C-alpha cells in the first residue's frame, strides 16, 4: 500500500508563494489519481486540486484556479502543489490523497473516493 508524506508548508505573507510536495513510498504514484485537500479550523475538509494518474488532466477548486498548479514527477514519485498569490483564506492543513487509477477519475473532488491520505502540512497565510 502506498504511504504519503506532505512537506513544504509554513507561514507566508499574503501574496506570497509556497510549494507543497507529496512524496510516496511503497508504490509508484503513476498508478494513482491524486488529490490535494485542505481543512481550516472549524471547517470541513475541502477540495483544492486533482491530477489524473497519467498527468493528462487536472482540476481545481474555483477558489484556487489561476493561482495553484498541481503537477506530478514520475522520476521523483511525487506530486506537487505550487501555490501563488496566497490569501489568508488559503490557511489550513493541506493533505494529499491517492486513489487507484482503476477506480476512475470521476468524482475526484470528493474526499470520500480516496483510499490513502498523508498526515497533512500546515499552511498559514498572514494578512
Phi, psi and omega per residue, in radians:
X1 nan 2.499 -3.119
X2 -1.321 2.475 3.004
X3 -1.996 2.472 -3.060
X4 -2.109 2.425 3.094
X5 -2.342 2.113 3.096
X6 -1.581 2.651 3.050
X7 -2.667 2.937 3.057
X8 1.804 -0.075 3.114
X9 -1.228 2.998 3.121
X10 2.891 -2.910 3.140
X11 -1.833 2.271 -3.117
X12 -2.509 2.649 3.088
X13 -1.388 2.700 3.083
X14 -0.951 2.400 -3.085
X15 1.623 -0.213 -3.123
X16 -1.456 -3.036 -3.080
X17 -2.303 2.652 2.984
X18 -2.470 2.684 3.107
X19 -2.181 1.974 3.121
X20 -1.649 2.501 3.114
X21 -2.191 2.488 3.075
X22 -2.103 1.928 -3.125
X23 -1.753 2.495 -3.090
X24 -2.044 2.570 3.000
X25 -2.362 2.665 3.101
X26 1.687 -0.619 3.134
X27 -2.582 2.784 3.052
X28 -1.426 2.376 3.139
X29 -1.244 -0.156 3.108
X30 -1.116 -0.290 3.133
X31 -1.710 0.201 -3.048
X32 -2.290 2.422 2.838
X33 -1.383 2.429 -3.008
X34 -2.131 2.599 3.107
X35 -2.405 2.722 2.958
X36 -2.050 2.360 3.089
X37 -2.278 2.869 3.080
X38 -2.483 2.720 3.133
X39 -2.442 2.087 3.076
X40 -1.591 2.738 -3.139
X41 -0.964 2.257 3.098
X42 1.348 0.088 -3.123
X43 -2.112 2.849 3.096
X44 -1.360 2.757 3.078
X45 -1.139 2.370 -3.100
X46 -2.229 2.636 3.140
X47 -1.206 2.457 3.070
X48 -2.044 -0.968 -3.078
X49 -2.789 2.756 3.085
X50 -2.517 2.685 3.107
X51 -2.440 2.359 3.127
X52 -1.186 2.717 -3.089
X53 -0.967 -0.595 -3.119
X54 -1.412 -0.246 -3.056
X55 1.430 0.047 -3.022
X56 -1.453 -0.170 3.126
X57 -2.498 2.444 3.047
X58 -2.326 2.666 3.103
X59 -2.419 2.626 -3.083
X60 -2.390 2.623 2.947
X61 -1.171 2.577 -3.127
X62 -0.999 -0.579 -3.064
X63 -1.208 -0.291 -3.102
X64 -2.074 -0.063 -3.131
X65 -1.008 2.361 3.141
X66 1.477 -0.177 -3.139
X67 -2.035 -0.598 -3.106
X68 -1.913 2.602 3.087
X69 -2.379 2.241 3.093
X70 -1.829 2.323 3.125
X71 -2.448 2.893 3.066
X72 -2.306 2.566 -3.131
X73 -2.129 1.851 -3.077
X74 -1.141 -0.680 -3.097
X75 -1.102 -0.663 -3.115
X76 -1.625 -0.124 -3.115
X77 0.997 0.815 -3.109
X78 -2.322 2.789 2.976
X79 -2.173 2.346 -3.031
X80 -2.086 2.521 3.040
X81 -2.122 1.870 3.078
X82 -1.524 2.145 -3.071
X83 -2.074 2.028 3.141
X84 -2.022 2.854 3.109
X85 0.864 0.853 -3.050
X86 -1.142 2.558 -3.128
X87 -2.121 2.729 3.108
X88 -0.965 -0.560 3.140
X89 -1.269 -0.083 3.028
X90 -1.459 -0.087 -3.128
X91 -1.090 2.398 3.108
X92 2.820 3.133 3.012
X93 -1.588 2.234 -3.104
X94 -1.803 2.287 -3.114
X95 -2.112 2.446 2.935
X96 -1.767 2.690 -3.056
X97 -2.510 2.623 -3.094
X98 -2.181 2.493 3.119
X99 -2.393 2.159 -3.133
X100 -0.933 2.382 -3.035
X101 -1.105 -0.444 -3.138
X102 -1.141 -0.310 3.123
X103 -1.505 -0.011 3.085
X104 1.576 3.042 -3.114
X105 -1.888 -0.296 -3.116
X106 -0.997 2.422 3.127
X107 1.336 0.336 -3.074
X108 -1.194 -0.086 3.065
X109 -1.595 0.087 -3.137
X110 -1.896 2.208 -3.090
X111 -1.070 -0.535 -3.045
X112 -1.175 -0.254 -3.109
X113 -1.509 -0.158 -3.085
X114 -1.623 2.460 -3.081
X115 -1.589 -0.630 -2.957
X116 -2.217 2.398 -3.112
X117 -2.257 2.619 2.980
X118 -1.461 -3.110 -3.075
X119 -1.497 -0.233 3.109
X120 1.656 2.702 3.069
X121 -2.381 2.388 -3.050
X122 -1.429 2.310 3.021
X123 -2.113 2.177 3.120
X124 -2.199 2.162 -3.135
X125 -1.984 2.048 -3.121
X126 -1.620 2.607 -3.107
X127 -1.595 nan nan
